[in-house]
Amino acid sequence: MSDNGVALGRAFAAERNATDWRAYARKLEQQLLAAEANLAGNKALKDAALRELAKADPANYLMVQQNRQRIYDKDFDAVIASGRRPV
């Protein structure tokens, strides 16, 4: 009889675990969607800023894509290397 109780307890624990994982997956999906939306917004903002910079100062250092990439890579690599999530 106690074997049935153990099995029932394990079944409830497994169901609770599955529910927790589903909730965690939904949370990750929402975070990913927010990150994708932020990326799209930042790209649009960057493109608009570059268009304005090109009008005001076409020879600006930031008009060269490799220069922008170098700036981006520095902080990107630092975050990846540290394993931290930006605030």
N, C-alpha and C positions, 0 to 999 in steps of 0.2 A: 504494500500500500504506500509506503514512503517513497518507493521508486516512482510512482505516479506523481507524487508531489514534487519530486526533484525534476522530473521531465516537464511538468507544468511550469515550474519556476524558470527552467531554462527556456521554455517556449516564450514565456512573457518577457524574459530578458532579451531574447533574440529579436522579438517584435519591437521592443523599446529601442534596441540598438539600430535596427533598420529604420525606424522612425527618426532617430537622431541623425543618421547618415543622410536621409532624404532632406531633412531640414538644413543640414550643413551644405549639401549640394545646391539647394535652392539659394542659400546665402551666397555661395561662391558664384553662382550664375548671375545674381544681382550685382555682385562686386565686379564681375567681368563686364557686364553690360555698362555699368557706370564708368569703368576704365575705358571702354571702347568709345563711349559718348564723350568723355573728357579728351581723349586723343583726337577725335574728329573736331571738337571745338577748338582745341589748341592748334591743330593744323590750319583751320580756317583763319584763326587769329594771326598765326605766323605768316600765312600767305598775304593777308591784308596788310600787315606791318611791312613786309618785304616790298609790296607794291608801292607803298607810301615812301619807304626808304629809297627805292629806286628813283622815284621822282625827285626827292630832295637831295640825294647824294649818291649818284650812280656808281661812284668809285669807292664807296664804303667797304671796309673790310668784311662786313657781314653779307655783302652781296655775292661773295664767293662761297659756293656750297661747301667746299672742303673746310673752310674756316668755321662755318656753322657746325659742320659735322664734328670737328675737333672739340668744340665747346660742348656739344651734346655728349660725345663719347666720354669725355672726362668725368662728368657727373654720373652718367649711366654706368660706367665701369666701376666707379667708387661704390655705388649702391649695390651692384651685383657682387662685388668683392666682399663687402661687409655683411651681406646676407640680410640687411635690414630693409624694412619697408619704409618708404618716405612718409613723412607726416603731412 
